[in-house]
Amino acid sequence: MRPIIWDDAAQRALSSETTRAVRSLSLKEAREKEQEIIQQSRLVGSTIYTKMFRASNHTASEKVVLLLEQLGAQIEEGTLQLTGPYKIDPELAPHNDFLNLLAKTIQQAYQGKLLDDPRVHQLRMYLDRQNIRYIRKNFGILGQADEDALAAYVHAPKKAGGLGGHGLRAERARLHNKYQTTYLAGNENRKRVTPDFHSEFILDPAGRFVSQWNVLEMDEVGKVITDFFYYKERYPTYAEWHYFQQQILNGESFNYADRNDNVHRRLDSLPPIHLDYPLRKKLGKEWNNPQDKLEYHWREVDRNPEPYAHRKNIGKKWGVFIIFFLMAKLLIRKHK
């Protein structure tokens, strides 16, 4: 099958952006700017890449394949490796428009179907890595917990790369509290997601990110190492191995759906059973998910969400209150 390349519509978007950017520059400056834009166009999620992706007349399925080919997405021994030539933009923020655009594209490509491509499924782990890096790099302070950086990200102005005060959503983290033998309540991880539901962060009780990227390593050519015995040697004690497994199994997972619904089930919740990389599937066989409301009590875990986060149903409660208040006011006026 012939590789999918940018179509004319996407190329016109690139040409238009380049023309606009170099209009008032000298010849030398124009050439330098043109090269800069071309380089930016090879960063997935950059402004120009997003414009090209949106402008393209390719079908949703073709756009997904195009993205995978650009990133050099290959399944090697069951694990997705990204070999280029395109890279994920290191400045891509967790709330960036491109991530929402990508999610919508995948929703269209898999409309009414179960996500069945391991490359598409495992791509989310690289988006997770970018999200974690972004928060730590731009808002982290040495000696402070990841949660402090996350709160700083929420309150930072949009021009500074933050959410401008738009709080994260407190979501149920049952599947991020796996256990081996006995479930111990009172020490749960918490889930916080961006307002669009796509990017998520898992926090342990100490406010540290729980993430596979805390423990996964890269080899000399930049590929993810997922060899079971390699990590067994790296984490030799029971406590170290337990920590390693928790990071792999309980960490964040980018969501292609917009909310916790049937689309979320088809695209996000069910695919890991069959499409996870072998190391994660092997470790997962020895762990259990707590039972909702019997072992895991979400309302107790998130009884008092932090100032930077809120429960998703708070808006509904306020909406009901406002409607009730207005109806009561109308009735009072009517009786008067």
N, C-alpha and C positions, 0 to 999 in steps of 0.2 A: 504494500500500500504506500502510495506517495505521501511524503510528509506534508502536513498542513502548514502553510506560511501565511504571513499577514496579507490580507486582501487589499484591493485598491482603496476601499473606504478607509481602512486603517492607515495606509500609506499617505493618503491625502491629509488625514489628521496630523500626521507627523510633519508633512511638508508645510502645512498651514502654520503649525506651531513654530517651526524653524524660521519661516519667512517673517512672521510677526516679531520674533525675538532678535533677528539680525538687522531689522529694517534701518535703524539709525546708527549702526556700528561701522567701523572702518573695515577694510577687506580682511586684515589680519584678525581683528577682533571677531568678525563674522565667522571666519573659519574655525576659530577656537570655540565659539559659542555653538556652532553646528556640531562639532565633535562632542561637546559636553551634552547636548541634547540627545545625540545618538547613543552615548553611553548611558544616559538616564533612561532611554527607551528600552534598555536591556536589563533594567531593574524592575522586577515584578512588583507592582504596587506604587511605583513612582507616579507623579502627576501625568507625565506624558504617556507612560505605559497605560495608565487607566483611561486616558482619552482615546488611545488607539483601540484598546480592548472594547470600550463602549461603542466606538464608531464602527467597528468591524461588522460586516454583514454575514459573517459566518453564523451557522446555527449554534445553539447553546452547546451541543455535544462537540461540535468542531472546535469551539473556543476552549473547552476543557482539554481536549487533546492537544491543541496548539500550546496551551500553557505548560502541559506536561512535557511536551517535546522541547520547548524552550528551556525548561529547567533541567533537561536531561534526565527525567524521571525514569529509573529502571529498578525493577524488583530483582534483587540479588539475594539468593538463599532466603527468600520470603520477606526480605526487608527492603523498603524503599530507600534508594540512594539518589541524591541529586548531583549530577555531574556537569551541569552547565550546558551551554554557555551563558544563559541568563541566570541571575541570582535574585533572591528575594531582597527587596530594598531594605537596607539596614535602618532606614529612618521610618519605616512603615509602622504607624501607631495602631494599637489594638482597636481603635474606633474608626480607622481610616475608611473612606468611602469605597475603596477598592475591595475590602474584605466583604462588605455588604453586596457589592456588585458580583463578586465571585460566588457568594452564597446563593444569590438569586439565579445565577447562571447554572449552577449545579442543581438547584431545585427544578429548573426548566429541563435540563438534560435528563433528569431522573424523575420526571413527573409521573406519579402513580406507580413508580417502580422502586424496588429495594436497591440501594447502592451496592454494586457488585464488583467494582474495580478496586483492587488493593492499592493501586497508585493514588487514586482519588481519596480513598479512606486514609491512608497513611500520610498524605500530604498535610493533613491537619496537624500532625506532630511537629512539622517544620514551621507552621504558622504559630504554634504554641511557643516554640523556641524563640521566634522573633518577638512575640509579645512579652515573654519573660525578660529577654535581653533589653527590650525597649524601656521597660519600667525600671530595671536595675541601673541601666546606663544613664538615663535622663533624670531620674528622680531619687535614685538610691544614694544614701549617705553612709559612709563607713561607720560601722558600729550600730546602725539602726536596723530594725527588722524590715523584711520585705513589705509588710503591711503598712509601715510608715511611708514607704515609697509609693505604694498603691494609693494611699490617701492623698499624697502630694500630687499625684497624677490626676486624680479626680478634681481637685480644687485648682489646679493650674489653669491659667487662661488658655483658650484654644490656640491663640497665636504662639503660645509657648509649648504647644504639643500636648496639652492636657484636655480634660473634658469640660472645662469651664464651669465646674460646679454641678454638672449633671451626674448624680450619684449612680453607683453601680447597683445592680439588683441582687438581693440575697435570695439564692435559690437552694433547693434541697440538694444535699451532697451525699445522699445515701450510698450511691455507687462509688463514692470516693472515700468510703470508710470500711473497706474490706478488712476482714480479720481471718486468722488461721484457725484458732480453737475456740476461744471464748470471747464474746463481744463485751467490751468494757465501756459502759456509757459514761459520759462526763468528760471525755477527752477527744471529742470529735473534730474532724477537719471541717472547714466551712467553704462554701462555694460562693464566689462573687463573679457576676457576668456584666459585660458592658451593656448599656441601654438597648442595643440592637440584638442582644442575646448571643452574638456570635463568639466573641472572645471571652474566655473564662479563666479564673484564677482560683486555685485551691490553697487555702491557708491552714496550717496546723495551729494548735492552741497557742503556740508561741509567736504566731504572726509570720512564720516563714513559709515561702512558697513550697508546696509539695509538687514535685515535677520530675519526670524522667530525665530532664536535662540537668538535674543536679548530680546525676550519676553516670549517664551515658557518656562515652568517650569517642573521639574520632581517631582514625588511624593516620598514617603519614601522608596519605593522598586525600584526606578530607572526607572519608566515608565513615558512617556510624558503625562502631563495633557492637555487635549484638551476640557475641559468642558466650554461651552460658558458662563454660569453664574458665574463660578469661576473667569474668567478674567474680566467680567463686574464689579465685586466688586473690583478687583485689579486695574482697570483703570476707576475710577468713573466719572471724568470730561470729557467734550467733547474733549478737547485737548488731554488728555491722551488716550481716547478710539480711537481717530482718529490716533494717533501715533501707537497704538497697531495694528490696522487694516492694516496700511501701511506696517508695518514690516512683517505681516503674508502674505500679498498679493503681495507685490512688491519685495520680496527678491530673492536671487539667486536660481538656480535650476541646478543641475548636468545634463550634457547632455550625453546620450548614443550614439548619432550620432557623426560623425567626422566633419560635416559641416552643414551649413544651407541648407538642401535639403529635398527631400521626405522622406528619412530615419529619419531625424530630426522631420519631421511632424508626422510620425507614432509612433516614440518611445518617443518623448519629448513634442511636442506641443499639440497633441490631447488628450493623456491620462489624463491630469489634469481635463478635463471637467467631467469625470465620476469616476476617481480613486483617487482624492484628499481626504484627511481626512475630516470628516463632518464639523468641525469648519471652515476650509478654504472655503469649498463650501458654507456654510451658510453666511459667511462674504462677499464672492465674489458676491452674488446676488445684493448687493447694490452699486457695483462699476462698472465703465466702462473702457474700453480700449480706449485710444485716437486714432483717425484716422490718418493713415500714410499720411504724406505730407500735411494734412489739419490742424491737430492740432499738431501732433508730427513731428518735422523737425530734422531728425537725423543729417544731415550735419551741421546744425547750432549748435546742442548740442555738437558735436564732431569736431568742426571746427579746433581746435588746441589740438590734443591728447597730453597727458603728455609724458615726456621723456621715461617713462617706458612702453608705449603702442603705438600702431600704428594701422592705419586702415588696414583691410585685403586686400584692393585693391591697396595699395601702391606698393606691389611687382609686381602686374600686370602692373601698370603704368610704373614702371622702366623697366620691361621686354619689353614693347612696345617701350619705348624710346631707349633702347639698340639695339633692332632689327632695328629700323629706322636709328639709327646712323651707324650701320654696313652696311646696304644697301646703304646709302648715300656714305659711304667710298668706297664701291665696285664700284659704278657708277662713282665716281671721278677718280678712278684708271683706269677704262675702257676707259674713255674719254681721259685720258692722253696717 
